[in-house]
Amino acid sequence: MYTEAEGKKLGVTGWVKNTRQGTVVGQVQGPPEKVKEMKYWLSKVGSPSSRIARAEFSNERDISKLEIHGFGTRY
């Protein structure tokens, strides 16, 4: 819920999901500077109860228009 709130606050779109392995996966789309802010939050801040050992971002690419609307949590 904290990640969803941060995504909405920054104005990015996408989703996040906690995995059974104790990690988080997801997708973030938006203006490059906002995506960068979200990546920083995910790798350095996180939710109050999270313990961030490392953050890995992959499959980054430029897109011409958003493919996802809103920001949410998947279960």
C-alpha positions in Angstrom: 0.0 0.0 0.0 2.9 2.4 0.6 4.4 1.7 -2.8 1.1 2.2 -4.4 0.7 5.6 -2.6 4.2 6.7 -3.6 3.6 5.8 -7.2 0.4 7.8 -7.2 2.0 10.7 -5.5 4.8 10.8 -8.1 2.3 10.5 -10.9 3.8 7.3 -12.4 1.7 4.4 -13.7 2.3 0.7 -13.1 2.0 -2.1 -10.6 3.9 -3.9 -7.8 3.5 -7.4 -6.4 5.1 -9.2 -3.4 6.5 -12.6 -4.3 6.5 -15.7 -2.2 10.3 -15.4 -2.1 10.1 -12.2 -0.2 10.9 -9.9 -3.1 8.9 -7.4 -5.0 8.3 -7.3 -8.8 6.6 -4.7 -10.8 6.5 -2.2 -13.6 6.7 1.6 -13.6 6.0 3.9 -16.5 6.1 7.7 -16.7 8.3 10.7 -17.4 12.0 9.7 -16.9 12.6 12.0 -14.0 9.5 10.6 -12.1 10.6 7.0 -12.9 14.0 7.8 -11.5 12.4 9.2 -8.3 10.3 6.0 -8.0 13.4 3.8 -8.5 15.2 5.8 -5.7 12.3 5.3 -3.4 12.1 1.6 -4.1 15.8 1.1 -3.6 16.5 3.4 -0.6 13.2 4.1 1.2 10.4 1.6 0.7 7.6 0.9 3.1 8.2 1.4 6.9 8.5 -2.3 7.5 10.6 -3.2 4.5 14.2 -4.3 4.6 15.9 -3.5 1.3 19.0 -5.5 0.7 19.3 -4.6 -2.9 17.3 -3.4 -5.8 17.6 -4.6 -9.4 15.9 -2.9 -12.3 15.8 -4.6 -15.7 14.1 -4.4 -19.1 14.2 -0.6 -19.1 13.1 1.0 -22.4 11.6 4.2 -23.8 8.0 4.1 -24.8 6.0 6.5 -26.9 2.9 6.4 -24.7 1.8 4.9 -21.4 0.7 1.2 -21.6 -0.7 1.1 -18.1 -3.2 3.5 -16.5 -3.0 4.2 -12.7 -0.8 2.5 -10.2 -1.9 -0.5 -8.2 -0.9 -3.6 -6.2 -1.4 -7.0 -7.7 -2.0 -10.1 -5.6 
